[in-house]
C-alpha cells in the first residue's frame, strides 16, 4: 500500500508481534518508541520519532498484566497528544475490564466505563478494538469506536480448510446466540445453544443443549477463554448428547489459572484462537491450540480509517 509519512503505527509491549504483522500488511515500518521500567517499577516511555501532524495508531492489548499494559497505552496516548499528533487511535485488540460493564452488586464500579474515560482523557480520538465481551461498551465512549469481529478470520480459515460434513455451530450461552447464528449462516450450518446456569464467578453449570447435536461435528464459538471451565463443561455435555466431535473458536486466549490443564484434559479436538493476546510457550506448544492472526483484519481497518473509508465492509467473508 502506498502511504505518505502521515501514518504512524506504534506498539506497546503487549502487542509487538501483532503490530509487526499489521505493519507488514500496511507496507510500513513500526514506529520507534521506548517503553521500559524505572528501578521502582514505574513505567517510562518515549516516542522516538516525529509525529506532529501525523495520524497515529497505538496498538496494545490490555491483557495480563492488565494494569501495566493499560498504563502503557494511556502514556502512549498522552505522549502522542503532547507531541501534537493530528489524530490518535488506540488500537486495543483485547479490551481488558470489559466484563465489568455494569453494577451487578451494590457499591461496585463500572470499570469498563472508567477505562473508556481514562482513554479519552489521555488523548485518544478514537478506538479500534476486536470482539468486546459486551458490544454495548461502545456506548461508554464519547469518541468513535470501530468494533471488529474476528468471526471473519475464523470463517476464512474454516472455509479454506473445508467445512466438515454434519457441522453444527454451538452458542455457549443465550447472550451469544446472535453472533453464533450469523457465524452458522456463513458456514451454512445449523445452530444449537448451551443453556447453563452460573452459580458464581468463573463457575458454570451446564443444564441443557437446545437443539440436536447427535451425530454432528460441533463447533463452539465464544469471545474469550479465561479459566476454561465453562468451555470444557459445555464440550463434555455436547459429547454426552451424541456429538461426533467438538472444536472451539474463541477470539481472546486469556488462559488464566488452570485453563491449559483443563483444555489439555478435555474432549476438545481443536481450539482456534487469535493473536489478540500472545500465547505463552506452553500454550503455543499445545497441539490442540491453533492461533490465527488478526493482523490483516486490523491492518485493513487501520488503512480504511486513515483513508476515511468504510470499515463495516470488512465484516463480510
C-alpha positions as CSV (number, residue, x, y, z in Angstrom):
1,X,0.0,0.0,0.0
2,X,1.2,3.5,-0.8
3,X,1.2,5.7,2.2
4,X,2.7,9.1,2.8
5,X,4.6,9.8,6.0
6,X,1.3,10.8,7.7
7,X,0.6,7.3,9.1
8,X,2.4,6.0,12.1
9,X,1.8,2.7,13.9
10,X,3.3,2.1,17.4
11,X,3.2,-0.8,19.7
12,X,3.2,-1.3,23.4
13,X,4.9,-4.4,25.0
14,X,1.7,-6.5,24.9
15,X,1.3,-6.5,21.1
16,X,4.7,-6.3,19.4
17,X,4.3,-9.4,17.2
18,X,0.8,-8.5,16.2
19,X,1.9,-4.9,15.4
20,X,4.7,-6.2,13.2
21,X,2.2,-8.2,11.2
22,X,-0.1,-5.2,10.9
23,X,2.8,-3.1,9.6
24,X,3.7,-5.8,7.1
25,X,0.2,-5.7,5.8
26,X,0.4,-1.9,5.5
27,X,3.8,-2.0,4.0
28,X,5.3,0.4,6.6
29,X,7.8,0.0,9.4
30,X,6.6,0.1,13.0
31,X,7.1,3.4,14.8
32,X,10.1,3.7,17.1
33,X,9.4,4.1,20.8
34,X,10.9,3.1,24.1
35,X,8.8,1.5,26.8
36,X,10.7,0.5,29.9
37,X,10.7,0.5,33.7
38,X,12.5,2.6,36.3
39,X,14.1,0.8,39.3
40,X,10.9,1.3,41.4
41,X,8.8,-0.4,38.6
42,X,7.3,2.8,37.3
43,X,6.8,2.7,33.5
44,X,8.6,5.2,31.4
45,X,8.2,5.7,27.7
46,X,9.3,7.9,24.8
47,X,8.2,8.2,21.2
48,X,11.4,8.3,19.3
49,X,10.3,9.9,16.0
50,X,8.5,12.9,14.7
51,X,4.6,12.6,15.0
52,X,3.5,16.2,14.7
53,X,0.5,16.4,12.4
54,X,0.5,12.6,11.8
55,X,-2.3,10.0,12.0
56,X,-1.0,7.9,14.9
57,X,-2.2,4.4,15.8
58,X,-1.1,2.9,19.1
59,X,-1.5,-0.9,19.4
60,X,-1.6,-2.6,22.8
61,X,-3.9,-5.2,24.2
62,X,-4.9,-4.7,27.8
63,X,-4.2,-8.3,28.6
64,X,-2.4,-9.7,31.7
65,X,-0.6,-7.9,33.3
66,X,-3.7,-5.8,32.6
67,X,-2.8,-2.7,34.7
68,X,0.7,-2.4,33.2
69,X,-0.5,-2.7,29.7
70,X,-3.3,-0.3,30.2
71,X,-0.9,2.2,31.7
72,X,1.4,1.9,28.8
73,X,-1.5,2.6,26.4
74,X,-2.6,5.7,28.4
75,X,1.0,7.0,28.5
76,X,1.4,6.4,24.7
77,X,-1.7,8.4,24.0
78,X,-0.6,11.2,26.3
79,X,2.9,11.4,24.7
80,X,1.4,11.5,21.2
81,X,-1.0,14.2,22.2
82,X,1.7,16.3,23.8
83,X,3.8,15.8,20.6
84,X,1.0,17.3,18.6
85,X,-0.2,14.2,16.7
86,X,-3.1,15.1,14.4
87,X,-5.2,12.1,15.4
88,X,-4.6,9.4,17.9
89,X,-6.3,6.0,17.6
90,X,-6.0,3.5,20.5
91,X,-6.0,0.0,18.9
92,X,-6.9,-2.4,21.6
93,X,-7.1,-6.0,20.2
94,X,-8.2,-7.3,23.6
95,X,-10.1,-4.8,25.8
96,X,-9.4,-5.7,29.5
97,X,-12.0,-4.9,32.2
98,X,-14.8,-5.5,29.6
99,X,-16.5,-8.0,31.9
100,X,-17.0,-5.2,34.5
101,X,-19.6,-3.5,32.4
102,X,-22.5,-3.0,34.9
103,X,-23.3,-2.7,38.5
104,X,-24.3,-6.3,39.3
105,X,-23.8,-5.8,43.1
106,X,-24.1,-2.9,45.5
107,X,-21.2,-0.5,45.7
108,X,-19.1,-1.8,42.8
109,X,-17.5,0.3,40.0
110,X,-18.4,0.1,36.3
111,X,-14.7,-0.4,35.4
112,X,-15.2,-0.7,31.7
113,X,-16.7,2.8,31.7
114,X,-13.8,4.1,33.8
115,X,-11.3,2.7,31.3
116,X,-13.2,4.4,28.5
117,X,-13.0,7.7,30.4
118,X,-9.3,7.3,31.0
119,X,-8.5,6.6,27.3
120,X,-10.4,9.8,26.3
121,X,-8.7,11.9,29.0
122,X,-5.3,10.5,27.9
123,X,-5.9,11.9,24.4
124,X,-7.3,9.1,22.3
125,X,-9.5,10.5,19.5
126,X,-11.0,7.1,18.5
127,X,-10.7,3.4,19.5
128,X,-10.3,0.3,17.3
129,X,-11.0,-3.0,19.1
130,X,-12.0,-6.6,18.4
131,X,-14.8,-8.6,19.9
132,X,-15.7,-6.7,23.0
133,X,-17.2,-9.0,25.7
134,X,-20.2,-6.8,25.7
135,X,-21.0,-4.8,22.5
136,X,-22.7,-2.0,24.5
137,X,-19.3,-0.9,25.8
138,X,-19.0,1.1,22.6
139,X,-21.6,3.4,24.2
140,X,-19.3,4.1,27.1
141,X,-17.1,6.2,24.8
142,X,-17.8,9.7,23.7
143,X,-15.3,9.2,20.8
144,X,-15.8,7.0,17.7
145,X,-15.3,3.2,18.3
146,X,-14.7,0.8,15.5
147,X,-15.6,-2.7,16.7
148,X,-14.2,-5.5,14.5
149,X,-15.4,-9.1,14.6
150,X,-12.9,-12.0,14.5
151,X,-15.6,-14.2,13.0
152,X,-14.3,-13.1,9.6
153,X,-10.9,-14.6,10.4
154,X,-12.4,-17.8,11.7
155,X,-14.7,-18.2,8.7
156,X,-12.0,-17.6,6.2
157,X,-9.8,-20.3,7.9
158,X,-12.7,-22.8,8.1
159,X,-13.9,-22.3,4.6
160,X,-10.3,-22.6,3.3
161,X,-9.9,-25.8,5.3
162,X,-13.2,-27.1,4.1
163,X,-16.3,-27.1,6.2
164,X,-16.9,-30.5,7.9
165,X,-19.9,-32.5,6.8
166,X,-22.6,-32.6,9.5
167,X,-21.2,-29.4,11.1
168,X,-23.2,-27.6,13.8
169,X,-22.3,-24.3,15.4
170,X,-23.0,-24.1,19.1
171,X,-23.5,-20.9,21.1
172,X,-22.0,-21.2,24.6
173,X,-24.8,-19.2,26.2
174,X,-28.0,-17.3,25.4
175,X,-26.2,-14.0,25.2
176,X,-24.0,-15.2,22.2
177,X,-26.9,-16.5,20.1
178,X,-27.0,-13.6,17.6
179,X,-23.3,-13.9,16.9
180,X,-23.4,-17.7,16.7
181,X,-26.4,-17.6,14.3
182,X,-24.6,-15.2,12.0
183,X,-21.5,-17.4,12.1
184,X,-23.5,-20.5,11.4
185,X,-25.1,-18.8,8.4
186,X,-21.8,-18.0,6.9
187,X,-20.7,-21.6,7.2
188,X,-24.1,-23.0,6.0
189,X,-24.5,-24.9,9.3
190,X,-27.4,-25.3,11.8
191,X,-27.3,-23.8,15.3
192,X,-27.6,-25.2,18.8
193,X,-27.4,-23.4,22.2
194,X,-25.9,-24.3,25.5
195,X,-28.3,-23.4,28.3
196,X,-26.4,-23.0,31.5
197,X,-26.6,-21.6,35.0
198,X,-23.7,-19.7,36.6
199,X,-23.8,-20.1,40.4
200,X,-20.7,-17.9,41.0
201,X,-17.9,-16.2,39.1
202,X,-15.8,-18.4,36.8
203,X,-18.0,-21.4,37.5
204,X,-20.7,-22.5,35.1
205,X,-23.0,-25.5,35.3
206,X,-24.3,-26.8,32.0
207,X,-28.1,-27.5,32.2
208,X,-29.2,-28.4,28.7
209,X,-28.4,-28.4,25.0
210,X,-31.1,-26.7,22.9
211,X,-31.0,-28.3,19.5
212,X,-29.8,-31.7,18.4
213,X,-26.1,-32.3,18.2
214,X,-26.3,-36.1,17.8
215,X,-24.1,-37.4,15.0
216,X,-22.7,-34.0,14.2
217,X,-19.3,-32.3,14.5
218,X,-19.9,-29.4,16.9
219,X,-18.1,-26.0,16.7
220,X,-18.4,-23.8,19.7
221,X,-18.0,-20.0,19.3
222,X,-17.1,-17.6,22.1
223,X,-15.3,-14.3,22.6
224,X,-12.7,-15.5,25.1
225,X,-11.4,-18.4,27.1
226,X,-10.4,-17.4,30.6
227,X,-10.2,-20.3,33.1
228,X,-11.7,-22.7,30.5
229,X,-14.2,-24.2,32.9
230,X,-17.3,-23.1,31.0
231,X,-16.0,-24.3,27.6
232,X,-14.8,-27.7,28.9
233,X,-18.1,-28.4,30.7
234,X,-20.1,-27.4,27.6
235,X,-17.9,-29.6,25.4
236,X,-18.4,-32.5,27.7
237,X,-22.2,-32.0,27.6
238,X,-22.2,-31.8,23.8
239,X,-20.4,-35.1,23.6
240,X,-22.8,-36.7,26.1
241,X,-25.6,-35.6,23.8
242,X,-24.1,-37.7,21.0
243,X,-21.9,-35.3,19.0
244,X,-19.1,-37.0,17.0
245,X,-16.5,-34.3,18.0
246,X,-16.2,-30.8,19.5
247,X,-14.0,-27.9,18.4
248,X,-13.9,-24.3,19.6
249,X,-13.3,-20.9,18.2
250,X,-12.5,-18.1,20.8
251,X,-11.0,-14.8,19.9
252,X,-9.1,-14.0,23.0
253,X,-6.9,-16.7,24.7
254,X,-6.7,-15.3,28.2
255,X,-5.9,-18.7,29.6
256,X,-5.7,-17.9,33.3
257,X,-5.4,-20.2,36.2
258,X,-6.0,-23.9,35.4
259,X,-7.1,-23.2,31.8
260,X,-4.4,-25.1,29.9
261,X,-4.6,-28.1,32.3
262,X,-8.4,-28.2,31.7
263,X,-8.1,-27.8,27.9
264,X,-5.4,-30.4,27.5
265,X,-7.6,-32.9,29.5
266,X,-10.8,-32.0,27.7
267,X,-12.7,-33.7,24.9
268,X,-12.0,-30.7,22.6
269,X,-10.2,-31.8,19.5
270,X,-9.0,-28.3,18.4
271,X,-9.2,-24.8,19.8
272,X,-8.8,-21.9,17.3
273,X,-7.8,-18.6,18.9
274,X,-6.5,-15.3,17.6
275,X,-3.3,-13.4,18.4
276,X,-5.0,-10.5,20.3
277,X,-3.1,-11.9,23.2
278,X,0.3,-13.5,22.8
279,X,0.3,-17.2,23.7
280,X,2.6,-18.5,26.4
281,X,5.3,-21.0,25.5
282,X,3.2,-23.8,26.9
283,X,0.0,-22.7,25.1
284,X,1.9,-22.2,21.8
285,X,3.3,-25.8,22.1
286,X,-0.1,-27.4,22.8
287,X,-1.1,-29.3,19.6
288,X,-4.8,-28.6,20.2
289,X,-4.4,-24.8,20.1
290,X,-4.0,-23.0,16.8
291,X,-3.6,-19.2,16.7
292,X,-4.9,-17.2,13.7
293,X,-3.5,-13.7,13.1
294,X,-5.7,-10.6,13.3
295,X,-3.0,-8.6,11.6
296,X,-4.6,-8.5,8.1
297,X,-8.0,-7.6,9.6
298,X,-6.7,-4.8,11.9
299,X,-4.3,-3.6,9.2
300,X,-7.0,-3.2,6.7
301,X,-9.2,-1.4,9.3
302,X,-6.3,1.0,10.0
303,X,-5.8,1.6,6.3
304,X,-9.5,2.4,5.8
305,X,-9.7,4.6,8.9
306,X,-6.6,6.5,7.7
307,X,-8.2,7.0,4.3
308,X,-11.6,7.8,5.7
309,X,-13.2,4.7,4.0
310,X,-15.8,2.3,5.2
311,X,-14.8,-0.2,7.9
312,X,-18.1,-2.1,8.0
313,X,-17.5,-3.9,4.7
314,X,-14.7,-5.9,6.5
315,X,-17.4,-7.9,8.4
316,X,-18.3,-9.9,5.3
317,X,-16.5,-13.0,4.1
